[in-house]
Amino acid sequence: MLAVAVITVTAQLFGALAQRCQQPRVVGEIVGGIVLGPSLLGALAPGLETHLFTSAVRDQLNLLGQLGLVLFMFLVGLELNPNLLVGRLPLASRITAAGVLLPLTLGVGLAGVFETWLPDLLPGHHLLSGALFMGTAMAITAFPVLARILRDRGLQHQPVGALAITTAAIDDALAWILLAAVVALSRSSSIWGALGSFIGTAAWALLVLVGTRPLRRWLEEHYKQGRDLGPLLQSLLFSGALFSGVVTEWLGVHLIFGAFLWGLAMPRYAPLRRKLELQLESVVLRLLLPLFFAISGLSTRIGSLNSPSLWLALLAVLVVAVCGKFLGTWAIARLSGVESREAQALGWLMNTRGLTELVVLNVGLAQGVISTELFTIGVLMALATTVMTGPLLGRLGYGVVQAPNRRVAIAEL
């Protein structure tokens, strides 16, 4: 209980500080998790960190953090709106393809370099799994963070904002499918075993997204008729996310994918969707998700980067991540007729990684395909690519962060 209290207060303090510095709140909350880990608290007061975060406490925090992560993924799926694709799908799809394929390819290539240069960074038995995790980490875009940045700068209704949010939505869905395939491969001893897991997950996705149509229609009509969602109905809907996560975990893919699918399966009727979000946001964003950040912080050991080679590896990861994502997005946008300034802004927006990157890194660390050192490098890269977005947009003349005058929503992460 003491650990939960310390983590919650620390996350909110650093989150508020990040907002004052005109950064997304998630940046401060991630930093707060790192501060409580071996990188700072463990270095300054190792006895206090050991006493506060014993192995038994870490196990309990990990369980609560995983619960928060599953419910957050449900909210992310709930937040994605297919209507965003109307009229912009061809252009956004082309930009997404380049913005994913280039960093994915560069990430796989960099993993090959690490296998020869610093093999301890990829300790897994199958190089392909580690290489694909690296590529996925490079290709990811944090849709919720990007949405928050656009809203803070008043860009959501401008052409660049509309195109960015559409591209990010496609990128986000593609990234989770890619991650599901990579996890299936890492958990299987062969490609055929991974194919079985992926086919099973695809069948479950089809069942969830198509089979729940009557439920979606009934829920929407139920709500439009002025009937509220009672406690039992809400509990059933939220428990569905947990059950869907259990199914995809059992199929050999991570549980977060099942929760994401269940969120996608919910009705798109905006008032009903907002009602479901309101029921979860406070407890998930303010209590459970900071525990996930803390677990990530306890696994982040900046002191483990204790050689010039590891700091060069950090630089290489950062260069590949930024250049791959920016150049892939910018080049196709320009070739598709997007004005130069808008194409640059789109490239920097798609380079934002935030919490989504942490999810991928934690999965890779749990699967044993990346080391603690590479996990730390990835966390620092996620922070750097998220922090740089706001100032770079400012240099391009895209808005000043507006003072928050309404309740913070899911998109802050």
N, C-alpha and C positions, 0 to 999 in steps of 0.2 A: 504493500500500500504506500509506503514511504517512497519507493522508487517511482511508482506511478505519479505521485504528487509532484516529485522533483522534475520528472520528464515533462509533465503537462505544463507546469509553470515556465520551465526553461524554453519549451517550444513556443509558447505564446509571447514571451519576452523577446526572443530573437525574431519571431515572425513580425512583431510590431516594429522592431528596429529595421528590418528589411523594408517594410512598407515606407518608413520614414526616409529611407535611402532610395525610394522610388524603384524598388525591386519587388518581384512577386513574393508573397508571403512564404511560399514553400522554400525559397532560398534560405531564409532565416531559420525555418524549422529544421531543415537538413543540417545547417551549421550547428544548431542547438544540439542535435543528436551527436554530432562529431565532438562537440565540446565536452559532453558527458562521458565520452569514451576514452580509450587509452591515448588518443592523440593530444589531449589537453589535461583533463581531470586525472587520468591515469599517470600522466607525466609529472604533474604538480603534486598530487596527493594520491599515490598508488594505493595506500591503505584504505582511504575513503572510497575509492572506486571499487575495490575488491569487496569491501563491507557492504556497499550499497547494491552492487550488482553481482551477487553470488551466482554460482552455476544454477542453483534451484530457481532463483529469481529470474535469471535470463530465460530459462525454459518457460516460465509462466508468462513473461513479457513477450516471448516469441509467439506463444499461442494467441495472446490477445492482439498482438501486432498482425498476425496472419488473418484473424477475424476482421480486423479493421481493413486490411488490404482487400479481402474478398468483398466486403460491403462497398468499399471504394470502387472496385472494378464494376460492381453492379451499377453504381451511380454513373460511372464513365459510359457504360453501355446505354444507360437511360438518357444521358445528355446528348449522345449522337443523334442528329436529326437528319433522316434521309431527304427531307425537303431542301436541304442545303445543296444537294446535287443537281437540282432542277436548273437546266439551262447552262450549267458550268461543268458538266461531267466530262466532256471530251478534253477540254483544255486542262482541267485539274488532274485528269487521269494521266495525261502525257507528262505533266510536271511531276506528279507523284512517282511515276515509273522511273524517271531519270534521278529524282531526288532520293530514291531508295536503292536503285541498282548501283549507282556510282559509289556511294559510301559503303554499301554492302560488299562490293568487289574489292575496294581498297582495304576494308577491314579484314577480309579473308586473306588478302595478300600480306597485310601487316602481321597477322597471326603466323603465317609461314615464316616471316622474318624472325619473329620472336621464338619460334620453335628451334631455329638454328642459333640465334644470338642469346636469348634468355629463356631456355626451355622450362625453367621452373615457374614461369608465369602461366603456363598452360599445362597443369599437371595431369589432366585426364588421359585415359588410355587411348582415346580416339582423337587424333588431331582434327578430324573433320568437325566433330562436335564443338571443340573449342574455337575453331576458325569461324564456324557459323554463328556462335554466340558473339564473337568479336564483331562480325559483320552486322549482326542484328543490332548490337549496341551502337554502332556507328550510324545505322540507317534510321533509328527511331526519332520521332518527333513527339513532344508532349502536347497533345491536343488541348487538355484543360488549361495548361499554363499559357499557351498561345492565345486561347480565347480570352483569358483574363487580361493579357497585355493589350489586345485589340480593344477591349472594352474600356480599360483605364485610359487609353489614348484617344478614345472616340473614333476608332477606325472601323468598327464593326459594320457600319453601313456605307463605308466608302468602297470603291471597286477593289482596291488592294486588300482590304479586310475581308470582303466577301469571297474573293478568290483564295486567300490564305486559309480561311476557316474551312472552305470546301476541300482544298488540297490536304489540309491537316486531318480532316475527318477520314478521307480515303487512306491516307498514310497510316493513321492510327489503327484502322481495321486491318490493313495489310500487315502491319507490324505484329499484331497479336496472332494472326494466322501463321506468320513466319516463325514467331517464337514458339507456338504450339508444335510446329513441325520440328524445330530444333530440339525441343525438350523430348519429344517422342524419339528422336534419333539418339540423343544422349542416354536415354533410359533403356534402349534396346541394344542387344548385342550385334544386330545386323540391320541393314537397310530394310529387309523384308519385315522384321519385327516392328520397326518404326512405321512402315507403311500400314501395317495392321492397326496400330494405334491411331494413326492419322485418319484412316478410313472410318474407324469406329467413332472418332470425334466428329468427323464430317457428317456421319449419319445422325449423331446426337444433335448437332447444330441444326440440321434439317428438321428434325423432330421438334426441337424447341421453337424455331423461328416460324415453321409452317403449322405445326400441330397446335400451337397456342393461339391461333387466329380467332377461334370462337371465344376464348377467354378474353382476348383483347377487345373484341367487339362488345362483349357483355360488360366488361369493366367500364368502357367508355360510355355506353348507354346508361349504365347504372349511375355513373357520376353526373352525366348531363341531366338526368332526371332529378338532381338535387339530393341524391342519397349519398351520405358520407361513407368513407371506407372505415368500417368498424375495426376494433382491435384484432379480432380473429382473422379478418380478411387481410389486413396489413401484415400480420404475423405470417400468414400463409405465403404471401408474395415475397417477403424478405427471406423466409426459410427456403423458398424455391431457389434463390441464388446460392444458398449454402448446399442444397441438394445437387444442383447442377454442377457446382464445383467439385463435389464428391464424385460425381459420375465421370467428369473429365480427368480427375486424378486417378480414378480406378482404370480408365482407358489408357493411361500412360502419358497423359498430358497434364500440365499443371492445373491446379484448381482455379486459378484466377481466370482462366479462359472460360470455364463453365459459368462463373459469376458474370463475366462480361456478356456472354451469350444471353443469359437471363435478362440482363438489363436491356439488351437490344430487342428482346421479345416483348417488352412492356408497351402499353399503348403510347402513341405519339401525341395524344391530345394534351396540349400544353398545360391547362390547369390541373389535370390529373397527374401528369408527370411532375409538376412542381409540388403537388401535395406529397407524393412519395419521397421526393428529395428532402422536403422540409422535415419529414419524420426521421430521417437518418443523419442529416448533415451535422447537427450539433454533436452528437455522440461520436460519429465517425471522424469528423475533421478536427474536433477539439480534444478528443480523448484517445480513441483507438489508433488513429493514424500516426500521431506523434510517437506512440510506442513502437511502431514500425520504423520510424526515423531513428529512434534510440537504438534499436537492434542493429540497424545499418551503421550507426555511429560507433557502436561497440565492435563492429567488424572492420571499421576503417582505422588503419594504423599508419598515419602519415610518417611516423618514426621508422616504419619498415622500409621506406624509400631511402635507404642508407648508403647508396652508392651512386656515382655519376651515371652508371648505365641505366639505373632505374629512373632517374630524373630525365635522361634522354628518352627513355621509353614513354614517360608521361608527355614529353614534348611531341613525340611522334604520334601518340594517340590523339592529342589535341589538334595537331595539324591535319591529320587524316580525317578526323571527325568534322572539323570546321570546313576544310576545303572540299571534302566529298559532298557534304550536304549543301553548302552554299553554291558551289560551282554547278552541281547537277541541276539544282532548282533554277538558278539564274540563267544558265545557258539555254535550257528548253523554253523558259519563259520568254527570253529575248527572241529565240527562233520562232516562237508562236505569236510574235507581234506585241508582247507586253512592253510598255514604255520602260526605259532604262532604270529610272528611279524606283518605279514600282517593282521591277524584277529584282533589284538589289534588296529592297525591303522584304520581298517575299522570301528571298534566300536566307536572310538573317532570321526571319520569323520561323522558318522551317528548321533552322539550326537549334532551336530551343528544345531542351531535353527534360529538365526538371525531374519530377517524381517518376515519370515513365521509365527513365533510364535506371533509376534505383530498383524498380521492379525487375527489369531484365538482369541487372547485376546480381541481385539477391538470388534469383533463380539459378544463374550460372554458378554462384558460389555454393549454393545448396547442392547442386548436381556434381560439384567437385571438378568442373571443367575449367575454372579460373582460380587463381591463387588469391590469397589475401592481398598481396601486393598489387595484382592487376585489378582487384576489386577497388582498392584505394585509389588507384589511378583513374578508374572509371568514375568514381564518385567525384573526384576533383574535376574531371572533364565535364561531368553533368552540371556542376556548379558554374564552371567558367562559361560554358555555352549558354546557360540561362542568364547569367549576370550581364553578358555582353550585349544581349539583344536590345534592351532599352536604350543604352547610350548610342548604339549604332543607328537605331531608328530615329533618335533625336538628331543625329548628324545629318540624316537625310531629310529632316524637316517634318517628320511625322508625329506631330502632336506632343503635348506635355502631359505627364501623368495627372489625371484629375483627382481631386480630393475625394476619398470614398464618402459617399453620402447615403449609402444604403447597405443593407445587410450583405455580408460577404457570402457568395454562393460557392457551389462545387468547383466552378471554373478557376478559383484562386489557386488550385493545385495543378 
